[in-house]
């Protein structure tokens, strides 16, 4: 009779997934062969066997489908088909990982059965395989990058988007053709990757990209859609963009994405990602404490910075405001326009002090004036 997987991990039969994972991590740290490299031959052998046992036990109990079948069939009908753990003798942890992934010679047990996943998923234990239920998957999301000007960010805007999306092929109905066979790249639509990270074995499962998770491949591809199951169509959506949208933020419109290849499946979503299309050396939008704030770099002549001045500035929303430049303003100083920004936030001017390149005559009055300014500066140095 095979050993009890629950007993191997030291958990109860009604243990939760978290309890099983915790028990596995504790035991795998204890019995990992790397911790016994300096032990005796007997200790190293025992550690390898223990690690193999807990790895196999966790491989079953951490998978809902396999655990359900194991609980249903019990030791004699279910685990008895494994021939005990003796078939794992001499296998390294890496070989155990390959076994779970369905790779290499470690994926079969004594040659009498298929891979470990194969026995559970394809009707092992001498029982007839039941037909898998139809998998209905939603359509994929459509990603659209929407460019915003500084005016759009300041005021908000309404834009009409025209984009292409996938619709089911009218000829094959989204099937991609006729005549179905098992996908050659996956196990019932799933790709299972198992790898060892430190002392923990991590298993990831994701839909097969070749069959889109259906587990089937088309034998005779549809000529209308070249076997993809989809045709391109165009759609328009009116988007209301609020003021103050930050670059990288996104908006979702449910059901406006690509169609599912199955008529029963819902459409995917339209994901609108906002990107800035303006001179970022002149403007910047920063998310402040009270909300988004616009910074604008404005050229100010050096004499206005020294003497102070009033300068009229046109904001991105078209409003003209008077900016007061204090005396002795320095380059990169900030001048705050209270309440003139996005949704009543501040609008901040960054001073870019400029100098005029004059070509003076030696006898010109302007040159004399500059000489006086130089003397004035030397007086305060």
C-alpha positions, 0 to 999 in steps of 0.5 A: 500500500502506498504511503499517505501523502497527508502523513508525509507532509504532516498535515490533516486531510482537511488541511488548507492550501496555505497549511500544505504549502507551509508544511512543504516549505518546512520539510523541504528546508529540513531534508534538502540534499544540499543541507546534507552534503557533509553527512554520512552516506546513510544520512545523504541517502535518507535526505534524498528519499525524504525530499523525493517523498515530500516533493511528490506529496506536495505535487499532488496535494497542491493541485486541486484536481489531482488532490480531488482525485487522490482523495476520491480514489484513496491509496489503493485505487489511486496512489497504488498505481504509482508502485510506491516511491521506490521508482524515484530512487537515485533521482535528483531534485532537478529530475523531480522538477523535470518529472512534474513538468513532463520532461525527460526520463523522469516523467514516467514511472518504471515505463508502465505509465505516462508522466505524472501529470498524464496519469491524473489528467488523462484518466490514469488508474485504469479508468476511462478518460472523461471528456473535458468540459468546454473551456470558454475564455473571454476575448483579449484586451485591446491596448490603445495609447492616447496622446495628450497635449498640455492643453488636454491635461490642463482643461480635459478633453473629449476624443474619438478613438478609431481602432481595430479589434478582433471579431470571430471569423464568419466562416469558421465561427472563431474555431480557426478551421475544421478537424480538431486534434490534441494540441502538441504543445500543452496538456489540456490547454495548460502549460505547467512550469516547475522550478526550484528557487532556493529550497522551494519548488515553485510551479506556475500554470498558464494557458497555452499560447498555441491553442489559447487554452483550449487544448486543441489544434486545428487540422484543416485551417480556415482560408478566410482567417488563415487559421486564426479564427478572427478577422479585423474590424474597426470601431469608434469610441468617444472618450471623455478625458478629465483634466489632470490625467497623469502619464501612465494612468489608464482607463478601461471600457468594459467589453470594447476589446477583442471578441472571444473565439467562442460565442459564449465568451464575453468580449475583452476590454479596451484599455486606454493608456495616456501618454504625454505629447508635448515639450517636456523640456518646457512643461512638467506635470507633477502629482502634488499633495492637492493634485496634479500641478503644472510646471512651465519654464518661462524665459525671463530677461536678466534685467527683469530678474534684477530689477523686478517686473510684471510679465503677461503669460498665456496659460495652456487653457488660453487664459492670460495672467500677470506674473509678478517677478520679484527683484533679484530673482535667480535662475530656476526660482519658482513663481507660484500662480495661486489657483491658476492650475488644474482644477484650482491647483497652483500653476508654477513658473520656473524662471529661465534667465536669458541674456541678450547677445548684443553687438555694440559699437565701441562708442555706443551709448549702450556700451557705456551703460553696460560699463556703469552696470559692471561698476555697480556689480563690482561695488557689491562684490 
